Amino acid sequence: QGLMHPACRVQAMRLLALFADMGTWAVRWVLLVGARPYLTKLLAHDDGQESSLEVPGLALMVWAKILAADAGREGLPGKDSFKAFLKLLASPRLSDFHRALAAFCLAMACRSKAAVKVG
């Protein structure tokens, strides 16, 4: 709920990213509670404000942790995520670091043959 509510979206994403930093076990819990669809929606989040750039950046960091720790098994992104990764990779508004995270996420997701078939 907190991830989608505009008033607490940035803080909720910061907390989720910090939690996912705790290790593989934390990433598994992020997947277990069903955060994947919300993270996909937040990748494409853009309300036109400069502060809104932090939301997709944090979502990218969480996705990178999911794909690195889970190696694309449970946390495999759907085809909407692939499109969002490509869009963020081409975005001039994001920092080079965040664009590199988008490239990493796209590469890790495409590593799986099942992901390529779905996407």
N, C-alpha and C positions, 0 to 999 in steps of 0.2 A: 504494500500500500504506500509506504513512504517513498519508494522509488518513483512512483508516477505522480505524486502530489507536488505541484509546482513550488509550494512554500518550503518544502524540506528535501527536494530532489538532490541538490548539490551535497548537502550534509549526509544524506542517506548513501549517496554514491561514495563519498569519502570514507564512511564507515565500512561499507562493503569492500572497498579496495584495501583498506587496512586489515580487515578480517581475512581476506584472501591471501594477504601477505604472510599470514601465519603458517602457511605450508600446505602440503597436499591434502591433509585431512580437512583443512578449512575449505579448500576448493571443492572437495567432495560434498561438504555440507551446503555450499552455495548451490550446487547442482541439485542436491536432495530437496531443498526447500522450494525449488522451482523458479529460480531467478533468471533462468535462460531467456524466456520470452520477454521479460522486462528489459533485460540487457540489450536484446535485439531492438526493441522499440527505442531505447535511449541512444543507440548508435546513430539513429536517424534524427534525433531530437535537434531542432533548431527553431528557437523562438525569436530570432533576429537580434538578441542582445549579446553584447560582448561577453558577459558572464556565462552565457549558454555554451560557450566553447569548452568550458570545464566538464560539462556533463558527458559529451561523447568521448573526451579524452580519458575520463575516469572509467567509462564503460569499456574503452579499448584496453585499458590496463587490466581490468578484471577479465576480459576475454582472453588476453594474452596469458594470464595466469592459469585460466581454465585450460586453454589449449596446450600450454607447456606442461602442466602438472598431470593432466588427464590424458595427454597424447592423443586427443581426438576420439576417445572411445565413447564415453557417456556425454561429454559436453560438446558434441559435434554441432556446429551451428547450422541453421536452416538456410534455404536459398536467399531469404531476405537479408540474412547477415552477410552473405557473400556480396550482395549488391551494396550494402552499407559500408563494408570494408573497402570496396573499390571507390565508392564516392568519397570516403574520408581520405583515402590515399591520394586522390586528385585534388583535395580541398586546399586552396592557398591560404585559408584562414587558420588552419591548424599548424602547430609547430612542426619542425622536422622530426622531433622525437615522436610525436603522436602519429605522424604519417609513417614513420618507421614501424611503430607498433601495428598500424593497419596492414602494412606489408607483411609483417611477421604473422599476424593472425590469418591473413589470406593464404600465405604459404603453408602454415601448419594445418589449416582446414583442408587445403587441396591435397595434402599428403595422403589423405585417406582416399582410397578408391571409391568407397561408398559416398563420400562427400562430393566427389566430382560427378557421380551419377545423379545425385539429388540436385546439386546446384547447376 
